[in-house]
Structures are given as structure tokens and as C-alpha cells.
Amino acid sequence: MTLKEYSESISKLAENYPDALVVYSSDDEGNSFQKVSSGGTLGFFDGDYYGDFSDLQHIQNYVETYPESDTFKQYFGKEPNAVCIN
């Protein structure tokens, strides 16, 4: 799902249920649920369905602190491709 598709879907729900809490499931089986605590974090998702997420702000801070490091060089010059909701 893209951010635009998510936004359109959530906007329709917000029209009908503006005061509903936003929660997320901890796993595919719904073993626990928690409230969403942020508006989203921009970054990079490496994977198809499962993968790793690297927060853009964390990357920028790391590169400023350790400019000689190649730790995040795979992201240099690339646009973020994901938003993490929590």
C-alpha cells in the first residue's frame, strides 16, 4: 500500500469516525494491540513484505556525527521510500 492509498482510505474512515482511536496490531495474529503514538516517520524500507526500516532522521544524525562512515552509504542520494506509522 502506498502513502497516498493509505491516506485516502484513512480519510474516508475519519469522515465517519472522527473521534475513533487509532491502534495497531503487534503481529499478524492480533495477539496484542496498542495505540498509534506518532504521525509517521520517514525512512527506508528494505524488503518486500518483511524487512528492515531505517529512520531518515537517524541516518542524517549518524552521518553528521560520523561523516567518514560508510554505514548508511546505500541511502545516499536516494529518496525515502516508506513511512513507519509507529
GINORCOR-V821939 format. One record per residue. N is the residue number from 0. RES is the residue in three letters. PHI is phi in radians with two decimals (NA if undefined). OMEGA is omega in degrees with one decimal (NA if undefined). Layout:
n=N res=RES phi=PHI omega=OMEGA
n=N res=RES phi=PHI omega=OMEGA
This chain:
n=0 res=MET phi=NA omega=178.2
n=1 res=THR phi=-1.57 omega=178.6
n=2 res=LEU phi=-1.06 omega=179.4
n=3 res=LYS phi=-1.12 omega=178.6
n=4 res=GLU phi=-1.09 omega=178.9
n=5 res=TYR phi=-1.09 omega=-179.3
n=6 res=SER phi=-1.07 omega=179.8
n=7 res=GLU phi=-1.14 omega=179.9
n=8 res=SER phi=-1.14 omega=-177.3
n=9 res=ILE phi=-1.21 omega=177.7
n=10 res=SER phi=-1.12 omega=178.2
n=11 res=LYS phi=-1.11 omega=177.7
n=12 res=LEU phi=-1.15 omega=-178.4
n=13 res=ALA phi=-1.12 omega=177.4
n=14 res=GLU phi=-1.08 omega=-176.5
n=15 res=ASN phi=-1.56 omega=-175.8
n=16 res=TYR phi=-2.36 omega=-172.3
n=17 res=PRO phi=-1.13 omega=-177.3
n=18 res=ASP phi=-1.81 omega=-179.5
n=19 res=ALA phi=-1.22 omega=174.8
n=20 res=LEU phi=-1.24 omega=176.3
n=21 res=VAL phi=-1.87 omega=-179.3
n=22 res=VAL phi=-2.23 omega=175.9
n=23 res=TYR phi=-2.34 omega=177.7
n=24 res=SER phi=-1.57 omega=-179.3
n=25 res=SER phi=-1.28 omega=179.4
n=26 res=ASP phi=-2.76 omega=-177.3
n=27 res=ASP phi=-1.13 omega=-177.4
n=28 res=GLU phi=-1.55 omega=179.8
n=29 res=GLY phi=1.21 omega=-178.9
n=30 res=ASN phi=-1.25 omega=174.2
n=31 res=SER phi=-2.75 omega=-179.4
n=32 res=PHE phi=-2.32 omega=177.0
n=33 res=GLN phi=-2.45 omega=177.1
n=34 res=LYS phi=-1.25 omega=172.8
n=35 res=VAL phi=-1.23 omega=-172.0
n=36 res=SER phi=-1.96 omega=179.0
n=37 res=SER phi=-2.55 omega=179.7
n=38 res=GLY phi=-1.42 omega=178.7
n=39 res=GLY phi=2.23 omega=179.8
n=40 res=THR phi=-2.16 omega=-178.4
n=41 res=LEU phi=-1.42 omega=179.1
n=42 res=GLY phi=-3.09 omega=-175.6
n=43 res=PHE phi=-2.16 omega=175.5
n=44 res=PHE phi=-1.93 omega=178.3
n=45 res=ASP phi=-1.85 omega=179.8
n=46 res=GLY phi=2.72 omega=177.8
n=47 res=ASP phi=-1.82 omega=176.0
n=48 res=TYR phi=-1.75 omega=174.3
n=49 res=TYR phi=-1.88 omega=178.4
n=50 res=GLY phi=3.10 omega=-179.9
n=51 res=ASP phi=-1.89 omega=177.8
n=52 res=PHE phi=-2.04 omega=176.5
n=53 res=SER phi=-2.04 omega=-178.5
n=54 res=ASP phi=-1.20 omega=-178.1
n=55 res=LEU phi=-1.00 omega=-179.6
n=56 res=GLN phi=-1.10 omega=177.3
n=57 res=HIS phi=-1.09 omega=178.8
n=58 res=ILE phi=-1.06 omega=-179.2
n=59 res=GLN phi=-1.07 omega=178.8
n=60 res=ASN phi=-1.12 omega=-179.4
n=61 res=TYR phi=-1.12 omega=-178.6
n=62 res=VAL phi=-1.13 omega=176.7
n=63 res=GLU phi=-1.15 omega=-178.9
n=64 res=THR phi=-1.34 omega=-177.4
n=65 res=TYR phi=-2.20 omega=-174.2
n=66 res=PRO phi=-1.09 omega=-178.8
n=67 res=GLU phi=-1.48 omega=-174.7
n=68 res=SER phi=-1.31 omega=175.7
n=69 res=ASP phi=-1.77 omega=-173.3
n=70 res=THR phi=-0.92 omega=-177.1
n=71 res=PHE phi=-1.97 omega=-174.1
n=72 res=LYS phi=-1.08 omega=179.9
n=73 res=GLN phi=-1.15 omega=-179.8
n=74 res=TYR phi=-1.73 omega=-177.0
n=75 res=PHE phi=-1.04 omega=177.4
n=76 res=GLY phi=1.36 omega=-179.1
n=77 res=LYS phi=-1.84 omega=175.2
n=78 res=GLU phi=-1.43 omega=175.0
n=79 res=PRO phi=-0.98 omega=-177.3
n=80 res=ASN phi=-2.06 omega=-176.0
n=81 res=ALA phi=-2.69 omega=172.4
n=82 res=VAL phi=-2.21 omega=177.2
n=83 res=CYS phi=-1.58 omega=-174.8
n=84 res=ILE phi=-1.48 omega=179.0
n=85 res=ASN phi=-2.64 omega=NA
